[in-house]
Amino acid sequence: MLNGNGIGRHTPVYRDLFEEIEISRKEVWAVGGGKGGTGKSFISANLGVSLSKMGKRVLLVDADLGCANLHTFLGVDPVMTLSDFIQGKVSDLEKVLTKTSIPNLYLLSGARDYLEITNPKHIQKVGLIQRIQKLQFEHIILDLGAGTAFTNLDFFLSADVGILSVLPEPTSIENAYRFIKSAFYRHFQKWAQEPLIRKMITNAMHEKNERGIQTPNDLINHIASMEGAVGKKLQKAVLSFSPRVIVNQVRSRDDITLGFSIRSSCSKYFGIKVDYVGYIEYDDHVWQACKKKNPLVIESPYSSSARCIDRVLSNLMKKDELKLESVIRTLGV
Amino acid sequence: MTPMEKQNYYETLELSPKATWKEIQMAYELAKKTYAGDGLASYSLFDEGERDNILDRIEEAYHVLSDPKKKSKYDAALAASGTDSASASEAASLPPSVEVPIPEQITGEVIKALRQKSGVSLEEIAETTRININYLESIEMDRFDFLPAEVYVYGYLRQIARIIHCADKVVEGYMQVYRTGRQLKK
């Protein structure tokens, strides 16, 4: 259970990182990543706890419908879950919120053991997203499920900031790219109203197509050259799609610089800007905290991985990213 | 996003036109690692031919941006074409052009002098090239017994020469000194 250890006791590093940060409006962050086991719930829980330690009113939403376990990271046992709301047992979403033992931190627990809500109808999903966004919190963090199902993509795209958790492993990176590609095309299609353009986007999603469009970047350039006004609108859509990447469980210098390589590859292939907001070191403190059902930043606030979380949070709040030069200077990469 | 084939050298290396010499080095090393055959971040997005094409562009960009004289000309051309280019003040961040008289015998001391003239530290070379710093020190101190086989030393010298911008004859000259030194030890 949570013991409150470390609440409000910020290290000097922590204080420096968050100086001059002020947030006046609500921000919704979504943590996804394609593959299971990349640390989405771990990251969501610890970002949420860290924000609440700063005095922010925070809601963590377990949007992993069907496989929810964010409550375990927080050591709480929710009485009501999203399934009660979706099934209409409760009409007021606020009644589904679970108060955690950390001041200012609330949990909207995902459904367990009810298969139908894993894939809610589109109208249910839109309604749920709107209701969640209306809840009175300064920060809302959506912890998404694995995979590229429309539910995950729509939650991801509904957020102000989309965060991808990636492991330095081929399978994780492949799935992260798949997720980016799917989210990117879905985002693109929402902006494009013209049937011809929508069809073109659908065709582009198939690897082999008549127009020789190989990458999303090719698609953007093709549309821009073909339709002046539409091209401009869609290029605006591209600029508004800018996911953040966290490389989790890094064990080597190459793992750390992998985030910069992902940023570069996304820029060249997708034609989008991906911000590398930080990495989290592989650390035994993480599984020890998990076993105790206590968030890492409370269980071991001075561990190297907890400090990594602080840096990631700082970059997310400042809308900044890691700089290659500073990483090389500090780590001697 | 400008298509790759239309990108200028700064865009290819994902650099600001005001990038310092050190930033150019780092961007180049990262780009090489990213698009190498076993590059974890790129293999699933680009096939081998595409990665080779990207690497060629990266080499071409680095060849110009890492050489103060070529870079200066390139910046001027960019400015003339109306594209953002490096500011004049940035010239100070680049290693000074190395134009020192080259003696006939290229010992490690000469390599050291050329390196110091170019304003690059041994640590920076080790960082950029990943050559063990003990080897770099041994080259400059003519400690031939501490150096590996000739083929490796030649490779090291080529990399060092590229960073400190010295001529091929310096590399060849040092290799002669190295061979003589190794033979004498035998």
Chai-1 contact restraints between the chains, C-beta under 6 A:
chainA,res_idxA,chainB,res_idxB,connection_type,confidence,min_distance_angstrom,max_distance_angstrom,comment,restraint_id
A,E174,B,S44,contact,1.0,0.0,6.0,A-B,restraint_1
A,Y177,B,S44,contact,1.0,0.0,6.0,A-B,restraint_2
A,N217,B,M1,contact,1.0,0.0,6.0,A-B,restraint_3
A,N221,B,P3,contact,1.0,0.0,6.0,A-B,restraint_4
A,L258,B,A41,contact,1.0,0.0,6.0,A-B,restraint_5
A,F260,B,L30,contact,1.0,0.0,6.0,A-B,restraint_6
A,S261,B,T34,contact,1.0,0.0,6.0,A-B,restraint_7
A,S261,B,A41,contact,1.0,0.0,6.0,A-B,restraint_8
A,I262,B,A41,contact,1.0,0.0,6.0,A-B,restraint_9
A,S264,B,E14,contact,1.0,0.0,6.0,A-B,restraint_10
A,S264,B,T34,contact,1.0,0.0,6.0,A-B,restraint_11
A,S265,B,A41,contact,1.0,0.0,6.0,A-B,restraint_12
A,S265,B,S42,contact,1.0,0.0,6.0,A-B,restraint_13
A,S265,B,L45,contact,1.0,0.0,6.0,A-B,restraint_14
A,Y269,B,L45,contact,1.0,0.0,6.0,A-B,restraint_15
A,G271,B,M1,contact,1.0,0.0,6.0,A-B,restraint_16
A,L324,B,M26,contact,1.0,0.0,6.0,A-B,restraint_17
A,E325,B,E23,contact,1.0,0.0,6.0,A-B,restraint_18
A,I328,B,M26,contact,1.0,0.0,6.0,A-B,restraint_19
